[in-house]
Amino acid sequence: MTAASDGQPARRPDGQPGRRPDVTASARQATPARSARPARSARPARVLAAEPARVSTIASAVGRACAAIIACAVLAACASGGTAAGASPSLASGHSASPAGHKNDPASKPTSPSPTPTGPPSPSALPVDPGAGKLPQTMARPRITGPEFQAMICDLWLAVQTGKAGYALPAFFPVDAYKQVKAIWSPQYDWKYRLWLDFTLDVRAAHQLLGSDPASARFLRVVVPVSEEVWVSPGACYNSQGYWHVAGPRVVYQQNGQVRSFGIASLISWRGVWYVIHFGGIDRGAVGMVDAPSTGTGYPGPPGGC
């Protein structure tokens, strides 16, 4: 992992164990140093690949400003739900009634307004599972297929490519669900001032990993080590509710002709849907971190944590 200092005050931990002992911290850099995990025996992993056939269609729908999320191209729904409307209102037809007695008055004739130039539409986050955090937990095993998972990955990639963590709020474990999960003092406070703050720092660090031209990075796929998914039972890690957990999925992208990747420290589930809970790292200080950035696809995992 790499880390980037952000000058934020240290926050209290919640007792969750770290899963990687080789964490190093350094001053924030425009391009963090790369550190690949050592080779390991092959393990089954599910891969969600981009769908190139849909790229051009979705690209025309969302425009250049959302090219990041389109390169993700995992959502058929992106074409309709992931856009910010940028169409200009149609001009008046000119068939308007003239006041009585002024039919031929030139001053009364309608004039067509000059069209206002519009820029590319802004990208927008995709909904993952709105309102689910207020509902009770289930033991449904989350999938890496379907619109919820695809939206989660698209939102995360958009946040990384733009450097704006807010785009990934739908992809992040819901605060209402966290209040049900944690048997600690003020889970809401912990969510806001530790988990979400750490996530915003990590998004910033991952954005720096893309260098001076982040728009040139193209999402390829995400690799999830499904054989390492585990159910974390109530009572573990200060939890009052259980959930599915998987450590170290890999986000694979291409930039400047080279395949690169970074990890997601932890995904946990709520009602059968995966969410990011730790992005750059778990056992940490007030720094932005990138989880094992690497050339190539890297290595998913290792298992551990909760």
N, C-alpha and C positions, 0 to 999 in steps of 0.2 A: 504494500500500500504506500501511497505517497500522501503527504499532508501539506496544507498551505495555511499559514497563520492568518487569522482575521481579526485579532485584537479583541475578541469577545471575552467577557469574564467567564471563568470556569463555572461549571454547573455541577450539581450533585448527581452521582450515578444512581441507578435504580437497582443495582445489585446484579444486573445481567452479566454473565461471564463473557469475556472476549473469546473469539475463536481463532485468532491468529496472533502468536507471540511476537512475530517479526515486524511490528509496526514501527516505522521511522517517521519522524517529524522534521520538517525543514521550513525555511521561509518560503512564502508563496512565490511560485515562478510562473512565467507565462506558459511554459510547457513543462509540466512535472516530469521528473525522471521516471523512466519505465522500469518496472521490476516484474518479471514473469515468475509464476510459481514453478517449482521443479516438476520434471516429468513424473507421471504417475501411471499406474496401470489403467487400461481403458475401462470406462464405466458407462453403462447405458445412459443416454441423455436424449431428451426430446428436443427437437429443434423447430422453432417457428421461423419459417423462411419468408422473406419478402416475396411479393407476387408481382413480378415485373410487368405482366400483362395489364395490370390495373394502374400502373404509374402514370401513364400519359393521360388517362381519363380523369384520375383524381387530381393531377397537376393542373389541368385546365379549370377544375372547379374551385380550387383554393388559391391559385396564383403563386407568384414568386415568393411572397412573404411567408407562405406556409410550406415551402419546398422541403423544409426539414421534416415535417410530419408526413409528407407524402412519400418521401424516400423510405419512410417506415413502411408504407404501403401494405400494412397488414389488415386494414379495415375497409371492407366494402362500404361501411357506413360513413367513412371519411367524406365521401363525395357529397353527402347530404347533410351530415350532422357536424362535420368538423370545419365548417367554413364560417367566416364572418362576412355577411352580405356586403358586397361592394358595388352593386348595380346602381346606376344613376336612375332617378325617376324619369319616366318618359316625358317628352316635351308636349305642351298643349297642342291639340290638333288645329286650332285656329278657328273652329266653328263656334264662335261665341256670339251671343245676341248683342246687337248694338242698342243703345238707348233710343227711345222713340224720338224721331225728328232729327237724328244724327246718323242716318244710314251711310251718307257719303262723306262724313266728316273724317278727314285723314287722321286727325288726332284720336279718333275713337277706334281706329283699326287695331286689332291685336298685334302685338309684336312678339316674336319668338325670342326667348331669353338665350343668351350665349351659353353653350354647355360648359359646365365646370369640370376642369381636369380632375380626375380621380387617380390616386395611387393604387398599388396592389392592396387587396384586402388583408387585414391583419389575421394572423392565425388565432385559433381559439382552442381551448382544451375540450376534450371529448368526455362526456359523462361515463363513469365506470359502473356504478350501481347506486344511483342517487337515493338517499334516505335509508340505505340498508343499515347504517351504523346504529340507528335507533331500534332496530329489530333484534330479537334474541339470536344468539349464536346457534349454529348447527354443526354437525360433524361431516357435512357434505365435503367430499374431497375436491379441491379446486382443480381446474383444468387449465392447460395452456392453449386451448382453442376457444373460440367463441368471442363475441364482441366485448365482453368485460375485460378479458385479459389483453386483447388487442388494443383496446382503448388505453389501458393502463400503460402499456409499453409505448404507445404513440405519445401520450402525454409526457412520460418521462424523457423520451428522446427530444421532444420539442423544448422542454425545460433546459436540457443540457445544451442543445444547440443555440438557444437564445440567451442562456445564462439567467433565465427568469424562473425561479423555483415555483412561483405561483401557478404556472401552467400545469404543474404536476400535482396540484392539490387533490384532484379526483383520484390520482394514482396512489396517494399516500394513505396509510391506514387511518380510517376515520376517527376523529376525536370522540364521537359518541360511542363507537365500538371500544375504544381504548378505555373509556370510563367504566365499561362493563367488564373488561378483561382484568384490569390491574387492581389488586388488593393493597394499595398504597395510599399514602396521604395525597390528596388532590391529584388524581390522574390527569385532569385537565391541565393543571399547571405543568406537570411533567411533560405532557405531550407538546405544549406550546414552547416552553423555555428550554427543553432538552432535545426531544425528538425532532420537532419541526425546525428548530434553530440549527441543529446539526445538519439536517437535510439541506437547508438553504445554503449553508457553507459548502457542503459537498457538491451541490449543483454548480456553484461558482467555480470550484476547483476542477470539476469535470469539464466545464465550459472552457477553462484555460487550457485544458489538455488538447482541445481542438485547434489551438494556435490562433494566428491572426486572421484566418479565413474559415471560421466555423461553418459557414454556409456550404463549403465545399465537401463537408463530411456527409456521407450517404449511408443511412442505416441499411444493414443487410439482414440480420437475424438475431434472435436471442436464444441462447442455449440454456436449458434448465435441467439439472441433474435429478430427474424424477425418482431415481432409485434411492435418493437420499432424503426424500420428503418424509417427515415424521410428524406424528401427532403429539403436541406438547400438552400434557394433562394439567388440569387445575391443581394448584399447589406448587407447581414448579415456577421458578423465576417470579415469585410474588404475584402469581396469576390466580384469579378466581374463576376464570373461564379458560377452556382449552382452545387450541387452534392448530392448524397445519403450519409447518415451518419448513423452509428449504433455504440453504445457505449457498451463496456464490454462483447464481446464474451469470452468464456472460452476455453482454451487449456487444455485438460484432458490427463493425462499420468499415467503410472504405474511405480513404482520404489520400489524395495525391497518388492514386494508383496502388496504394498499399492497404492491405487488410489489417485492421487494428481492433482492439477490444478492451473493455474494462468490466469489472464485476459489479454486481449488486450484492451488498453484504448479506441482507436477509429479506426474504419475502415471508409474510404470514397471511393467513386466510381469515376471512369473515364471511360466513354464510356461503361457502363454496367459491369465493372469489379471492384471487391473490392481490395483495397490496405491498408496496414498499414500506418497510418499517425502519431499516437501517440501510443507507446507500453506500457511503464510502467506508464505513467501519463501525464497530460496536464499542470496543474498549478504547477510549479516546479522551482527548482534552478538547478545548475550544478551538479546534482547527478544522478547516475544510480538507477532506480526504478523498482520494480516488482509489478504489479498490483494485489493486493488482493490474494497472494498465500494462498492456503488452502489445507487441506486434504479433500478427496472427490471431487466431481465435482464443488463445490462452487455455486455461484449465478450469472447468467449473468446480465448485466446492472450495475447500473440503467441508464435510459435514460438521455440525456442532452449533452451539449457541441456541438461543431461544427467543 
